[in-house]
Amino acid sequence: MSFKAFLKFVFFCFTAVVLTRCKDEKPTKSKDKVVVSFKKEGTLQLKKAESDSIIITLDIEIADNDYETETGLMYRTELATHQAMLFVLKEEKYQNFYMKNTRIPLDIIYIDSEKSIVSFQKNTKPFDETSLPSEAPAKYVLEINEGLSDEWELEVGDKIVFEVIK
């Protein structure tokens, strides 16, 4: 066998092996995709300040430790109209939230230790890492779907009352 014939034979074998291996390979799908679902841990009522009338009652998930507070609604793909996340923070102070890894546009409602709304950050942008500060010290933060604070006509001074059912 000549050297040229030998090289052709090796090239042919190599090509056959490569083509056969490529056919057998199947695309891999990520199986560790985590879906984070809403977990009802309480109920919350929003009330008008001047009349004490109930605006709406919400199911709430509560973030009251460091991990839950840091994660919040990150990675979620949905939040129903009657659902919200309530952050119970360690101390009342000026707060700063952001939308890192948050896919759902939100209204962020800052609430003081007397459970009165002190400020809003409305229609936040998903994945935006810009600081969204409170305009006054807050002990609680309520996150709801964007636009609902306007739809429900919430105002500074309106109140919350919540019950934990853990």
ChimeraX attribute file (.defattr): number of C-alpha atoms within 10 A of each C-alpha:
attribute: neighborCount
match mode: 1-to-1
recipient: residues
	/A:1	5
	/A:2	7
	/A:3	8
	/A:4	9
	/A:5	10
	/A:6	11
	/A:7	11
	/A:8	12
	/A:9	12
	/A:10	12
	/A:11	12
	/A:12	11
	/A:13	12
	/A:14	12
	/A:15	12
	/A:16	11
	/A:17	11
	/A:18	10
	/A:19	11
	/A:20	11
	/A:21	10
	/A:22	9
	/A:23	8
	/A:24	8
	/A:25	8
	/A:26	7
	/A:27	6
	/A:28	6
	/A:29	7
	/A:30	6
	/A:31	6
	/A:32	6
	/A:33	7
	/A:34	8
	/A:35	9
	/A:36	12
	/A:37	12
	/A:38	17
	/A:39	12
	/A:40	17
	/A:41	16
	/A:42	17
	/A:43	20
	/A:44	21
	/A:45	18
	/A:46	22
	/A:47	20
	/A:48	20
	/A:49	17
	/A:50	9
	/A:51	8
	/A:52	12
	/A:53	13
	/A:54	14
	/A:55	15
	/A:56	12
	/A:57	16
	/A:58	19
	/A:59	22
	/A:60	27
	/A:61	23
	/A:62	22
	/A:63	21
	/A:64	16
	/A:65	12
	/A:66	11
	/A:67	9
	/A:68	14
	/A:69	18
	/A:70	13
	/A:71	13
	/A:72	22
	/A:73	27
	/A:74	17
	/A:75	17
	/A:76	16
	/A:77	12
	/A:78	15
	/A:79	18
	/A:80	11
	/A:81	12
	/A:82	14
	/A:83	21
	/A:84	23
	/A:85	26
	/A:86	25
	/A:87	23
	/A:88	20
	/A:89	18
	/A:90	11
	/A:91	13
	/A:92	15
	/A:93	15
	/A:94	14
	/A:95	19
	/A:96	13
	/A:97	17
	/A:98	17
	/A:99	21
	/A:100	17
	/A:101	16
	/A:102	21
	/A:103	17
	/A:104	22
	/A:105	21
	/A:106	25
	/A:107	21
	/A:108	25
	/A:109	23
	/A:110	28
	/A:111	28
	/A:112	22
	/A:113	15
	/A:114	11
	/A:115	19
	/A:116	23
	/A:117	25
	/A:118	19
	/A:119	21
	/A:120	22
	/A:121	18
	/A:122	20
	/A:123	18
	/A:124	20
	/A:125	18
	/A:126	16
	/A:127	16
	/A:128	15
	/A:129	13
	/A:130	13
	/A:131	12
	/A:132	17
	/A:133	17
	/A:134	21
	/A:135	14
	/A:136	15
	/A:137	18
	/A:138	26
	/A:139	20
	/A:140	26
	/A:141	25
	/A:142	22
	/A:143	24
	/A:144	27
	/A:145	21
	/A:146	19
	/A:147	15
	/A:148	16
	/A:149	20
	/A:150	12
	/A:151	8
	/A:152	11
	/A:153	11
	/A:154	19
	/A:155	17
	/A:156	15
	/A:157	17
	/A:158	21
	/A:159	24
	/A:160	23
	/A:161	13
	/A:162	16
	/A:163	12
	/A:164	12
	/A:165	9
	/A:166	8
